[in-house]
């Protein structure tokens, strides 16, 4: 499964009032690992930025004056996301803006992302798992122990990287992500090392867990199951076959 975690910043909202995208940030996941590939661009929107939006992201019209327009990056952006599972927090907002940008430049065949990508809304997922609680990105970072200390203002690339960590934590996966270039093959996967046997090595003593340790382990598994919305892998191994089907 190839996934792209994506976020945008805009001149304001709603899109029906003529607001435009000013920043796109996206990171690629394969096999639940960051590949190191990303897409990031600031865009000239050809309109002013609302004060409320500026207070959120801190991106000014002066900063964007010499930036490319969406039509200049549309092909590169589409090739990056095409065929992927898009993971977006509050997907309806970002997808609506992206569809509008493609429509404005006459690329109507691309103006419905759902025809080219599958879309997973991490906000809807969080609401299902944590009903009645705050489920914005900052709240989820706190809930799942994801470091967002560098996030003073919203930024599309930073938010997409943080959302990747949150999504993997929320779905019970690895959050210490391997990047291409850290000993892998460029795909984010690390090649396994050959097993070496040490001659003459005395077998290690096997120390059994105490009753107290087993009880603490069971409590930890219960916490994991509650956070991920289902039994952990270890609990499934102990289930009867008919329950684990």
C-alpha positions in Angstrom: 0.0 0.0 0.0 1.4 3.4 -1.1 0.0 6.2 1.0 0.5 10.0 0.9 -0.1 12.0 4.0 -1.2 15.5 2.9 -2.1 18.9 4.2 -2.8 22.3 2.7 -2.9 25.9 3.8 -5.2 28.4 2.2 -6.0 32.1 1.9 -9.1 31.5 4.1 -12.4 29.7 3.8 -14.7 28.6 2.3 -13.6 27.7 -1.1 -16.9 28.9 -2.5 -15.9 32.4 -1.6 -12.9 32.2 -4.0 -10.3 31.2 -1.5 -7.2 29.5 -2.9 -4.4 27.1 -1.8 -1.1 28.8 -0.8 0.8 25.8 0.4 0.8 22.0 -0.2 2.8 19.6 1.9 2.8 15.8 1.5 5.0 12.8 2.6 5.0 9.3 1.2 4.6 6.1 3.1 5.2 2.6 1.8 4.7 -0.4 4.0 3.9 2.0 6.9 7.4 3.5 6.6 8.4 7.0 5.3 10.2 6.6 2.0 11.9 10.0 2.2 10.0 11.3 -0.8 7.9 14.4 -0.2 6.1 17.1 -2.2 6.2 20.7 -0.9 5.4 24.0 -2.6 4.2 27.5 -1.7 1.8 29.0 -4.3 0.9 32.5 -5.5 -2.9 32.7 -5.0 -3.6 35.9 -6.9 -5.8 37.2 -4.0 -5.3 38.6 -0.5 -5.0 36.4 2.5 -7.7 36.7 5.2 -6.4 38.0 8.6 -7.8 35.0 10.4 -6.0 32.6 8.0 -2.7 34.6 8.4 -3.0 34.2 12.2 -3.1 30.4 11.8 -0.3 29.9 9.3 1.7 33.1 9.2 2.1 33.1 5.4 1.9 36.6 4.0 1.0 37.9 0.5 4.5 39.5 0.3 6.2 36.1 0.9 4.1 34.5 -1.9 4.6 37.3 -4.5 7.3 35.4 -6.4 6.0 31.9 -5.9 4.7 29.7 -8.7 1.0 29.3 -9.4 -0.9 26.1 -9.1 -0.9 25.5 -12.9 2.9 25.5 -12.8 3.1 22.6 -10.4 -0.2 20.8 -11.2 1.4 18.0 -13.3 4.1 17.2 -10.8 1.7 17.3 -7.9 -0.8 15.0 -9.6 1.9 12.4 -10.5 3.0 12.4 -6.8 -0.5 11.6 -5.5 -1.9 9.5 -8.3 -3.0 6.0 -7.3 -2.1 6.5 -3.6 -4.2 6.3 -0.5 -4.4 10.0 0.6 -4.4 10.4 4.4 -5.8 13.8 5.3 -7.1 15.3 8.6 -10.6 16.8 7.7 -10.3 15.5 4.2 -13.4 17.3 2.8 -11.7 20.7 3.3 -8.4 19.9 1.6 -9.9 17.8 -1.2 -12.5 20.5 -1.9 -9.7 23.1 -2.4 -7.5 20.7 -4.5 -10.4 19.8 -6.8 -11.2 23.5 -7.2 -7.6 24.3 -8.2 -7.6 21.6 -10.9 -11.0 22.9 -12.1 -9.8 26.5 -12.3 -7.0 25.6 -14.7 -9.3 23.6 -16.9 -8.0 20.1 -15.8 -11.6 18.8 -15.3 -10.5 15.2 -15.6 -8.4 15.7 -12.4 -11.0 17.8 -10.6 -12.3 14.8 -8.6 -9.5 13.3 -6.6 -11.7 10.3 -5.5 -11.4 9.1 -9.1 -7.6 8.9 -8.9 -6.9 8.1 -5.2 -8.6 6.5 -2.3 -9.1 9.0 0.6 -8.9 8.3 4.3 -10.1 11.0 6.6 -8.0 10.7 9.8 -10.4 13.1 11.6 -13.4 10.8 11.0 -11.3 7.9 12.2 -10.3 9.7 15.4 -13.9 10.7 16.1 -14.9 7.0 15.8 -12.2 5.9 18.2 -12.5 8.8 20.6 -16.1 10.0 20.6 -16.9 13.1 22.6 -13.2 14.1 22.8 -11.2 16.8 21.0 -9.6 15.2 17.9 -7.7 18.1 16.3 -4.1 17.4 15.4 -2.7 19.0 18.6 -5.1 16.9 20.8 -4.1 13.7 19.0 -0.4 14.4 19.4 -0.9 14.8 23.2 -3.1 11.6 23.3 -0.6 9.5 21.4 2.6 11.0 22.7 3.7 12.5 19.3 6.2 15.3 19.6 4.8 18.5 18.0 7.0 21.0 20.0 8.2 22.6 16.7 4.6 23.5 15.7 4.1 27.1 16.7 2.1 27.8 13.5 0.4 25.6 11.1 2.5 24.6 8.1 1.5 22.0 5.4 4.7 20.0 5.3 5.3 19.9 9.1 1.6 19.1 9.7 1.7 16.2 7.2 4.8 14.8 8.9 3.1 15.1 12.3 -0.1 13.5 10.9 2.0 10.5 9.6 3.2 9.9 13.1 -0.3 10.3 14.6 -1.9 8.0 12.0 0.6 5.2 12.6 0.1 5.5 16.4 -3.7 5.6 16.0 -3.7 2.5 13.9 -1.4 0.6 16.2 1.7 0.8 14.0 5.4 1.7 14.2 6.0 5.4 14.8 9.8 5.4 14.9 10.0 5.7 11.1 12.9 4.5 9.0 13.9 6.9 6.3 15.5 6.1 3.0 19.3 6.5 3.3 19.6 4.9 6.8 20.8 1.6 5.5 17.8 0.8 3.3 17.4 0.3 -0.4 15.8 3.7 -1.1 12.3 2.4 -0.5 12.3 2.9 3.2 12.8 -0.8 3.9 16.0 -1.9 5.6 17.6 -5.0 4.2 17.9 -7.8 6.8 21.3 -8.7 8.1 22.5 -12.3 7.8 22.1 -14.5 10.9 25.5 -15.4 12.5 25.9 -18.2 14.9 28.5 -17.7 17.7 30.4 -21.0 18.3 30.9 -22.2 21.8 28.3 -19.8 23.3 26.6 -21.0 26.5 22.8 -20.9 26.2 21.3 -18.0 28.2 19.2 -18.7 31.2 15.4 -18.4 30.6 13.8 -16.2 33.3 10.0 -16.7 33.5 7.8 -13.7 34.2 6.3 -13.4 37.7 2.6 -13.2 38.3 2.9 -9.5 39.0 4.7 -9.0 35.7 2.1 -11.0 33.8 -0.6 -8.9 35.3 1.2 -5.7 34.4 1.6 -7.0 30.8 -2.1 -7.8 30.5 -3.0 -4.3 31.7 -0.6 -2.8 29.1 -2.3 -4.9 26.3 -5.7 -3.6 27.5 -4.5 0.0 27.1 -3.2 -0.8 23.6 -6.5 -2.4 22.6 -8.5 0.5 23.8 -6.3 3.1 22.0 -6.3 1.1 18.7 -10.0 0.2 18.7 -9.4 -3.6 18.8 -7.3 -6.4 20.3 -3.6 -6.2 19.9 -1.6 -8.8 17.9 -0.6 -10.6 21.1 -4.2 -10.8 22.3 -5.2 -12.2 18.9 -2.7 -15.0 19.2 -4.4 -16.2 22.4 -7.9 -16.0 21.0 -9.8 -19.2 19.9 -9.6 -19.5 16.1 -13.3 -18.7 15.6 -12.9 -15.3 17.5 -9.8 -14.4 15.5 -11.3 -15.0 12.1 
